[in-house]
């Protein structure tokens, strides 16, 4: 019997989740089709006796029913990520993120899973100008990816209401850390900037660089997932961030400080679907999950840079 199923286990967040669960003595089953996940992320996991890797699709009902069998908790990270990718390929993004999530929830309900925690995103707030973002705000998603994440959390909450399946949706704010892919054209800003600056190249900022993000180190997200799975909370959407607001220009300054460099950024036109400012109100997470950010922005940057410096294979394609 597996204590946890982690979908998208070969991804950045999924692999960090599985590693921490195993370190705590849990048995973990992981599902991934490796369309965006990286095999290098699970190499160390597959050598652990309490870990089982299943290579398969969220959209395949038989596979999904098999992987939820005899599982207590599901941490659903599997998705097609990225705002730009959703604009380039809306059909794949909506099919995997919406239909795949629904098939997983049906299978979890039928298997009697105790609780499902689904990964949502701060992008669901869109261009709502209020800062910080709290869960009571009107949601104004401005990208296809954000729409799919809103669907993901709403369908999970409705399964709690209609079927009695305990669910929690976690709205991640700009997660970063070890194992994040810097090579993809859809890569998140921090690993992409780190890789370019390690190579002595100038990072590219889309817009004026004064847009801000609540950058959240992955260890904080891992703790929130485990807390949500093992809490009594159900049918709720909850922010997971640090409550900080870091301009992209400041990010470059901090990376220069960590790396000991003086690399100036390049500026390009703003990208469609990107929001201007993002900062989490984490009061609900503190109240319902006992959540507290364990790792701050600067500490997280130092750890992430150290990871990329000590793992040169993480810079290569198809790692």
N, C-alpha and C positions, 0 to 999 in steps of 0.2 A: 504493500500500500504506500502511495506517495502522499506526503503531507501537503505539498504544494505543486501546482502546475504553473509554470511561467511560460506564457506565449511570447513569441519574439525573443526567445532566450539568447539567440546569437547577436542580438542588437546591443547597443551601448547600455541602455538601462537594464534590459532583461538579463544580460550576462552579469552585471554588477549585483542585481537582486539574487540570482542563483548562487553566486559565490558567497554572499553574506548568509543566505539561508543554510547552505551547506556548512559554513563555519560555525553556525549555531546548533548543528546536529540534526537538522531536518533532512528528510528525504525529498528530493526534487525531481520532477519530470519536466523536461523542456521541449517546446515545440517551435520549429522554425523551418521555413522553406529556403532560406539563404538568398532570397531575392535582394534584400538590403542588409541582412545580418552577415557577419564576418566569421568564417570558420576559426580564425585565430582567437576570437573571443571565447570560444567554448573548448579549445584544446585542453586547457587545464582542468576544466570541469569534467570532461569525459573520462578522465583518469580517476575520478572520485567514485567510490563504490556506491554511494547513495544517490548518484545522479544518473538519470536515464534521458537520452536524447532521442527524440522522435522527429524525423525529417518529413514534413508534410505541410498541407495547405489548410488554412483556416476555412476556406470555402468548401473543403471536402467533408461532407457530413459524417462519413464513416470514420475518418481520421479523428475528427473532433470528438465524436462519441467515445472513441477508444481512449483518447488522452485524458478525458475528464473522469473516466472510470476509477473509482476508489481513491479519489482526491478530496482532501478536506477544503483547501483554499485554492482559488485561481487568481493569479496576478496577470491581468491581460495587458501586455505591452505590444502585442503583435499588431502592426499597422503599416500602411505606406506613409512615411513621414514627409514633412517639408511642404511649406507654402508654395515655393516655386514649382515643385514637382506636381502638385495638385492642379496648378494652372496649365502645365504642359500636358498632363495626362489625367484629366478629370474622371474618366471612366474607371481606370484601375484604382484610383484613390477611393472613389465612392464605393466601388464594389467590395474591395477588401475591408475598408474601414467600417462600412455600414452593414453590408450583408454578412461579412465574416464575423463581426461582433454579434449579430443576431443569432447566427447559427451556434456560436459558442455559448451564448446565454441559454438557448433552448436545451442544448446538451447538458449544461450544468444544472439547469432546473430538473431535467429528467433523471439525472444521476444522483440527485440529492446532495449536491455540493453545499458546504456550509456557508460560504461567502465568496463573492466575486468582486475584486477590486479592478476597475477599469482605468486606463490612462486617458485622461482628457488633457486640455491645454488651455493656457491663458489666452490663446488666440480667440477663444469663444467670446471674449469681451469686445474684441474689435476696436472700433474707434470711439467707444464710449470714453468721454474726456475725464471722467471722475477718477481721481487718484487719492488713495490706493484703490485697487480693484477689490471689491468685496462681493460675496456670493449673492447679495440681494440686488445687484445692478441689472439693468436691462442688458441683454446680450445682443451684440451687433456684429456678428462675424463678417469679415470682409474678404475672406478667401474660401475656396472650395475645401481646403484642408480644415479650416476652422469650422465650416459647416458639418463636416464628417465627425469632428470631435464633439460638437454639440449633439449630433445624433447619437454618438456612442454613449455619452453620459445620460441623455434623456431615455434611451431605450433601456439602459441598465436600471435606472430609477423606476421605470414603469414595470420592469420585471419584479422589482421589490413590491410594488403596489398591487399588481395583478396576480402574481404567482407566489408571493411569499419567499422569493429568493433574495437573501440578504446581499445587497450590493452597495458599493461606495465608488464614486467617481472622483478622481484626484486631478485637479487642474494644475499641471506642472507649469512653472515659470522658468523658461530658458535654462534648461538643465545642461551641465557641462561636467567633464571629468575624464578619467582614464577609460580607454576603449572606445571613445567617440571617434568616428571616422572623419579624418581631415581631407580625404581625397575626393569624395564625391562632389559633383557639381552642385549638389544640394546640401553640402555640409553646413553645419551650424557655425556661427561666427567665431567662437573661441578656438576650436581645433583648427579651423581654416587659418585664422590669424597666427596661431602658434607655429604651424607648419611653415607658412610663408616667412615668418620672421626668423625661424631657425635656419632657413635657407638664405637669409640676408635679403629677402624680397619685401617690398612694401605691401602692407595689407590694404585691401580695397574696401572703402566705406561707401555704402550706397546712401546718398543724402549728405547732410551737413555734419553728421557725426554727433549732433546734440540729441538725437533720439536715444531713449534710455530703456534699459531692461533690468529686471530683477534676476540677475544671474544666480542660479541655485546649484550648488555642488551636488553631485549625484548621491553622495552618502546621505544627504538630507532626504532625498526622494526615496531611497531604499528604506530608511527608518519609517517614513510616512506610510509606505505600502504595507510594511509588516504590522505597524500599529493599526492601520485600517482593517487589515485582515483579522486581527485578533481582538478587535474592539467589539462593542455591542451596537455600534452605529450602523444604520442601514438606510438606504434610500436618500442619500445625501451627496451633493457635490461640494468638494472642499478644496480650497487653494493650498498649494504646496510651493512655498517660496521662502525668501529670507526677509522680506519687507524692506529691501534696499532698492535704490534707483540709480543705476550706473550708466552714464552716457557712453556711447561707443568710443568717443574721443578719449575718455578716461580709461576705457579698457586698453587702448593702445598704449597710453602712458604707463599703466600698471605693468603691461607685458614688457615694455622697454625696461622698466625698473627691475623686474624679475630676471630678465635675460641679460641685463647689463648692456643694452644696445641703445641706439638713438635713431631708430628707423621711423621716418615720417610716413603717414598713410597717404594713399591716393584716394580721390573722391570721384564718385560716379553718380549717375542719376538714381533717384529713389526707385525701389522695386515695387511693382504692383502687389497689393495684398499685405504689405508690411505696415504694422501699426506704429504710431509715433512714440508713445510712452507706455510703459508697463511696470507696475509695482504691486505686489501682493499685500492684501490685508490677511494676515495669518491667524487672526483671533479665533476663527471657527475651528481651525485645525488644532490650536492649543486647547480649546475647550473640549472638543469631542474626541480627539485622539491623543491628547497629552503631548502634542508635537512641539519640539523646539529645534531650530536649526543648530546642527552640531558643528558645521564647518562654514566659516565666513568666506566672503568673496576673495580676499587676498590669499588666505591660506589655501583655498581651493585652487586658485591660479597656480600657486607654487607647486602644489601636488601634481597638477595636470601637466605643467611644463616638465617637471621631473620625470613623469611617466613617459612623455614623448622623447625626452632626451635619453632615457635608459632603455627604450623599446624602439629601436630604429625600424624594425619590421612593421610597426604600426603606420609608417609613412608610405608603405608600398601598396600598389594596387592589389585588390583581391586578397588582402591579408586574412 
